[in-house]
Amino acid sequence: MKQWVLAVTAVALGVVTVSAQAREGWKLVWADEFDRNGLPDPAKWTYEKGFVRNKEAQYYTVSRAENARVESGRLIIEGRKEAYTAPDGKSSSYTAASVTTDGTFALTYGRVEVKAKLPRGRGMWPAIWMLGTSIHGIGWPRCGEIDIMEFVGHEPATVHANVHWFDAGKGKHTSSGGKLHGQKPSDDFHIYAVEWFADRMDFYFDESLYFTYPLSKAGAEAANPFHKPHYLILNLAIGGSWGGQQGIDETIFPQRYEIDYVRFYQKK
């Protein structure tokens, strides 16, 4: 377990480095340290299946070790270029996985922390994100979306955080986000986190706070999705409306998105 030390210092470009005692008082409420080999623990993880969104090239497979497995203490989500025909008869030239806690765990407010090493190359689009559990009733974007980390391979030194919601006043989908340049997220493991409070969300890359979102932007509390439970998604998309803006480099496969742990905290 990480040892926390007290420090808060300002650095260039408006990024604030916050080390952990500033986060004192969090209690671990759910975690996966990926200490059992094989398929992801079915008591903790479910799957998205098929061609899900954003005109992405990959077919998300279910319970297929080639695309999602635990080995050597890490969850491996692997993007593959291969001729694949799914059990439902659909075919694809690319496969990957999207694992979620939909139906197993959700929270309202807290710290969500994931330590991961990102894949590299043009066409890669890994993410760590959350959707409101109300998506099954009211749909997206009314359910709310919290993107703790997004990365696209054609911007190899930049990590993104974004928030999406339905603006009732404007009558449309609205978003707000931040980005951090000059990083090397495919070279090593880093911590991606959001600290979600009743008034704001703070997004971190390691100890650097680089984006804050005031919850009031999404409207009054009764209609505001960010006062309601969200579940987690870890996925590796290939191509799509953002990841594929400069095409897919077909020479890079297979690519591994490695997750060392996932931890959810709430205030004691």
Protein Blocks (a to p, Z undefined) as FASTA:
>chain_A
ZZddddddddehhiacddfklmgoiacfbdcehlagcjddfklbccdehjfbgoiabdcd
ehiaklocceehiacddddddddddfkopacfbdcddddfehjacceeiadddddddded
ehiacddddddfklmmnopaklopadfbacdfklmkbccdddddddfknopacdddddde
hiafklpccdddddddfkbccddehjbcfbdcdfklnopfklmmklcccdddddddeejj
klmmnopafklpccddddfbdcddddZZ
